[in-house]
Amino acid sequence: MAVVSSFQTAAQLCPHCGHLLDSCTPIGSSEGPKPGDVSICVSCATPLEFGPELRLQEANLEAYPESLQKQLRRMQQVLVQAKEEIALDTVAEL
């Protein structure tokens, strides 16, 4: 299994939910983010795009190829499901 590295980015707020974001983990690359790259917010699962100077902005999914749209939607589903499972586990421990 390949080792995945995270990259520190300038601290900024998700433009959708306001969660503080300060790092990213690339998928399929060993390079840090560059303008035009897409991501999702770890808190609200909103698709984001790195704009000029790596400022995050909400991504317009329709502007991307269908294959990337599918990949982002799948990542959103996995994140939401993982958060739901963590919440259920936390409640069960109470």
ROSE-4610 file (N, C-alpha, C; in Angstrom, 1 decimal, always signed):
// ROSE-4610
residu = [M/M/M/A/A/A/V/V/V/V/V/V/S/S/S/S/S/S/F/F/F/Q/Q/Q/T/T/T/A/A/A/A/A/A/Q/Q/Q/L/L/L/C/C/C/P/P/P/H/H/H/C/C/C/G/G/G/H/H/H/L/L/L/L/L/L/D/D/D/S/S/S/C/C/C/T/T/T/P/P/P/I/I/I/G/G/G/S/S/S/S/S/S/E/E/E/G/G/G/P/P/P/K/K/K/P/P/P/G/G/G/D/D/D/V/V/V/S/S/S/I/I/I/C/C/C/V/V/V/S/S/S/C/C/C/A/A/A/T/T/T/P/P/P/L/L/L/E/E/E/F/F/F/G/G/G/P/P/P/E/E/E/L/L/L/R/R/R/L/L/L/Q/Q/Q/E/E/E/A/A/A/N/N/N/L/L/L/E/E/E/A/A/A/Y/Y/Y/P/P/P/E/E/E/S/S/S/L/L/L/Q/Q/Q/K/K/K/Q/Q/Q/L/L/L/R/R/R/R/R/R/M/M/M/Q/Q/Q/Q/Q/Q/V/V/V/L/L/L/V/V/V/Q/Q/Q/A/A/A/K/K/K/E/E/E/E/E/E/I/I/I/A/A/A/L/L/L/D/D/D/T/T/T/V/V/V/A/A/A/E/E/E/L/L/L]
num = [1/1/1/2/2/2/3/3/3/4/4/4/5/5/5/6/6/6/7/7/7/8/8/8/9/9/9/10/10/10/11/11/11/12/12/12/13/13/13/14/14/14/15/15/15/16/16/16/17/17/17/18/18/18/19/19/19/20/20/20/21/21/21/22/22/22/23/23/23/24/24/24/25/25/25/26/26/26/27/27/27/28/28/28/29/29/29/30/30/30/31/31/31/32/32/32/33/33/33/34/34/34/35/35/35/36/36/36/37/37/37/38/38/38/39/39/39/40/40/40/41/41/41/42/42/42/43/43/43/44/44/44/45/45/45/46/46/46/47/47/47/48/48/48/49/49/49/50/50/50/51/51/51/52/52/52/53/53/53/54/54/54/55/55/55/56/56/56/57/57/57/58/58/58/59/59/59/60/60/60/61/61/61/62/62/62/63/63/63/64/64/64/65/65/65/66/66/66/67/67/67/68/68/68/69/69/69/70/70/70/71/71/71/72/72/72/73/73/73/74/74/74/75/75/75/76/76/76/77/77/77/78/78/78/79/79/79/80/80/80/81/81/81/82/82/82/83/83/83/84/84/84/85/85/85/86/86/86/87/87/87/88/88/88/89/89/89/90/90/90/91/91/91/92/92/92/93/93/93/94/94/94]
x = [+0.8/+0.0/+0.9/+0.5/+1.3/+1.1/+2.2/+2.0/+1.5/+0.5/-0.2/+0.3/+0.7/+1.2/+0.1/+0.0/-0.8/+0.0/-0.6/+0.2/-0.5/+0.3/-0.2/-0.5/-1.7/-2.1/-2.3/-2.5/-2.8/-4.1/-4.2/-5.5/-6.5/-7.7/-8.8/-10.1/-11.2/-12.5/-13.2/-13.9/-14.7/-15.7/-15.8/-16.7/-18.2/-18.5/-19.8/-20.2/-19.4/-19.8/-18.9/-17.8/-17.0/-16.0/-15.9/-14.9/-13.5/-12.6/-11.2/-10.5/-9.9/-9.2/-7.7/-6.8/-5.4/-4.5/-5.1/-4.3/-5.1/-4.4/-5.2/-4.3/-5.0/-4.4/-4.7/-3.7/-3.9/-4.3/-5.1/-5.4/-4.9/-4.0/-3.5/-2.3/-1.7/-0.6/+0.2/+1.4/+2.3/+2.7/+2.0/+2.2/+1.2/+1.5/+0.6/-0.4/-1.4/-2.5/-2.0/-2.7/-2.4/-3.7/-3.7/-5.0/-5.7/-7.0/-7.8/-8.0/-7.2/-7.4/-8.7/-9.4/-10.6/-10.4/-11.3/-11.2/-12.6/-12.8/-14.1/-13.8/-14.7/-14.5/-14.7/-13.8/-13.9/-15.1/-15.6/-16.7/-18.1/-18.3/-19.6/-19.7/-18.6/-18.5/-18.8/-18.7/-19.0/-17.8/-18.0/-16.9/-16.2/-14.9/-14.2/-13.1/-12.8/-11.7/-10.7/-9.4/-8.3/-8.3/-8.5/-8.4/-7.1/-7.0/-5.7/-5.2/-3.9/-3.2/-3.7/-4.3/-4.8/-5.9/-6.7/-7.8/-9.0/-9.6/-10.7/-12.0/-12.7/-14.0/-14.9/-16.2/-17.1/-16.9/-16.8/-16.6/-18.0/-18.0/-19.1/-18.9/-19.5/-19.2/-19.5/-20.5/-20.9/-19.8/-18.8/-17.7/-16.6/-16.7/-15.7/-16.2/-15.3/-15.7/-16.5/-17.4/-18.3/-17.5/-16.4/-15.6/-15.2/-14.8/-14.4/-15.6/-16.7/-18.0/-18.3/-18.3/-18.6/-17.6/-16.4/-15.4/-15.6/-16.0/-16.2/-17.5/-18.5/-19.8/-19.5/-18.7/-18.4/-17.6/-16.7/-15.9/-16.9/-17.8/-18.8/-19.6/-20.1/-20.9/-20.0/-18.8/-17.9/-17.7/-17.5/-17.3/-18.5/-19.7/-20.9/-21.2/-21.0/-21.2/-20.3/-19.0/-18.1/-18.5/-18.9/-19.3/-20.5/-21.5/-22.7/-22.3/-21.4/-21.0/-20.3/-19.4/-18.8/-19.8/-20.8/-21.8/-22.6/-22.9/-23.7/-22.8/-21.5/-20.6/-20.5/-20.5/-20.4/-21.7/-22.8/-24.1/-24.2/-23.7/-23.8/-22.9/-21.8/-20.9/-21.5/-22.5/-23.0/-23.8]
y = [-1.2/+0.0/+1.2/+2.2/+3.4/+4.3/+5.0/+6.0/+7.3/+7.8/+9.1/+10.2/+11.3/+12.4/+13.5/+14.2/+15.4/+16.6/+17.7/+18.9/+20.0/+20.8/+22.0/+23.0/+23.7/+24.8/+26.0/+27.1/+28.3/+28.1/+28.4/+28.2/+29.1/+28.5/+29.3/+28.5/+29.2/+28.7/+28.1/+27.0/+26.4/+27.5/+27.9/+28.9/+28.5/+27.2/+26.8/+26.7/+26.0/+25.8/+26.6/+27.2/+27.9/+27.1/+25.8/+24.9/+25.3/+25.4/+25.7/+24.6/+24.9/+23.9/+24.4/+23.5/+23.9/+22.8/+21.8/+20.8/+20.0/+19.2/+18.4/+17.2/+16.1/+14.9/+14.5/+14.5/+14.2/+12.8/+12.6/+11.2/+11.1/+10.1/+9.8/+10.7/+11.4/+12.3/+12.4/+12.8/+13.0/+14.5/+15.3/+16.7/+17.5/+18.7/+19.5/+20.1/+20.8/+21.3/+22.5/+22.7/+23.8/+24.3/+25.6/+26.2/+25.2/+25.1/+24.2/+22.8/+22.4/+21.1/+21.2/+20.0/+20.0/+19.1/+19.4/+18.8/+18.7/+18.2/+18.3/+18.7/+19.4/+19.8/+18.6/+18.4/+17.3/+17.4/+18.6/+18.8/+18.7/+19.4/+19.4/+18.6/+18.2/+17.4/+18.2/+19.5/+20.4/+20.3/+20.1/+20.1/+21.5/+21.5/+22.8/+22.8/+23.9/+24.1/+25.0/+24.7/+25.6/+26.7/+27.9/+29.0/+29.6/+30.8/+31.6/+31.7/+31.6/+31.7/+30.6/+29.5/+28.4/+28.7/+29.8/+30.1/+29.2/+28.6/+27.7/+28.4/+27.8/+28.3/+27.1/+27.3/+26.2/+25.8/+24.5/+24.0/+23.8/+24.1/+23.9/+22.5/+21.5/+20.1/+20.0/+20.7/+20.5/+21.0/+21.7/+22.2/+21.1/+20.0/+18.9/+17.7/+16.9/+15.7/+14.8/+14.0/+13.1/+12.2/+11.7/+10.8/+11.4/+12.7/+13.4/+13.7/+14.1/+14.3/+13.0/+11.9/+10.6/+10.4/+10.6/+10.4/+11.3/+12.6/+13.5/+13.1/+12.7/+12.3/+11.1/+10.2/+9.0/+9.4/+10.3/+10.7/+11.4/+12.2/+12.8/+11.7/+10.7/+9.6/+8.9/+8.6/+7.9/+8.8/+10.1/+11.0/+11.1/+11.3/+11.4/+10.1/+8.9/+7.7/+7.5/+7.8/+7.6/+8.5/+9.7/+10.6/+10.1/+9.5/+9.0/+7.8/+6.9/+5.8/+6.2/+7.2/+7.7/+8.3/+9.0/+9.5/+8.4/+7.4/+6.3/+5.6/+5.4/+4.7/+5.6/+6.9/+7.8/+7.7/+7.7/+7.6/+6.2/+5.2/+3.8/+3.7/+4.5/+4.5/+5.2/+6.1/+6.9/+6.1]
z = [+0.0/+0.0/+0.0/-0.8/-0.9/+0.3/+0.7/+1.7/+1.1/+1.8/+1.3/+2.2/+1.6/+2.3/+2.3/+3.4/+3.4/+3.2/+2.7/+2.4/+3.2/+3.9/+4.6/+3.6/+3.8/+3.0/+3.9/+3.3/+4.1/+4.8/+6.0/+6.8/+6.2/+5.9/+5.3/+5.7/+5.6/+5.9/+4.7/+4.9/+3.8/+3.4/+2.1/+1.7/+1.9/+2.2/+2.4/+3.8/+4.7/+6.1/+7.1/+6.7/+7.6/+8.4/+8.1/+8.8/+8.4/+9.4/+9.1/+8.4/+7.3/+6.5/+6.3/+6.6/+6.6/+6.0/+5.4/+4.7/+3.7/+2.9/+1.9/+1.7/+1.2/+0.9/-0.5/-1.4/-2.8/-3.1/-4.1/-4.5/-5.9/-6.1/-7.4/-7.8/-6.8/-7.1/-5.8/-6.0/-4.8/-4.7/-5.5/-5.5/-4.7/-4.2/-3.5/-4.4/-3.9/-4.7/-5.6/-6.7/-7.6/-8.1/-8.6/-9.0/-10.0/-9.8/-10.7/-10.1/-9.1/-8.5/-7.6/-7.5/-6.7/-5.4/-4.5/-3.2/-2.6/-1.4/-0.7/+0.7/+1.3/+2.7/+3.6/+4.5/+5.4/+6.4/+6.5/+7.5/+6.8/+5.7/+5.1/+3.7/+3.2/+2.0/+0.7/+0.8/-0.4/-1.3/-2.6/-3.5/-3.6/-3.5/-3.6/-4.7/-5.1/-6.1/-5.6/-5.8/-5.5/-6.6/-6.2/-7.2/-7.2/-7.8/-7.8/-6.4/-6.2/-4.9/-4.0/-4.5/-3.8/-2.8/-3.1/-2.3/-2.7/-1.7/-1.9/-2.3/-3.3/-3.7/-4.0/-3.9/-4.2/-5.7/-5.9/-7.3/-8.0/-9.3/-10.1/-10.8/-10.2/-10.7/-12.2/-12.7/-14.1/-15.1/-14.6/-15.4/-15.5/-14.8/-14.9/-15.7/-16.1/-16.9/-16.0/-16.6/-15.9/-14.9/-15.4/-14.5/-13.2/-13.3/-12.1/-11.2/-11.8/-11.1/-10.3/-10.9/-10.3/-9.1/-9.3/-8.3/-7.1/-7.3/-6.2/-5.5/-6.2/-5.6/-4.7/-5.2/-4.4/-3.1/-3.2/-2.1/-1.1/-1.6/-0.7/+0.1/-0.6/+0.0/+1.1/+0.8/+1.7/+3.0/+2.8/+3.9/+4.8/+4.2/+4.9/+5.7/+5.0/+5.7/+6.8/+6.7/+7.8/+9.0/+8.7/+9.8/+10.5/+9.7/+10.3/+11.2/+10.8/+11.6/+12.8/+12.7/+13.9/+14.9/+14.4/+15.3/+16.0/+15.2/+15.8/+16.9/+16.6/+17.6/+18.8/+18.7/+19.8/+20.7/+20.0/+20.8/+21.5/+20.8/+21.4/+22.7/+22.7/+23.9/+25.0/+24.8/+25.9/+26.9]
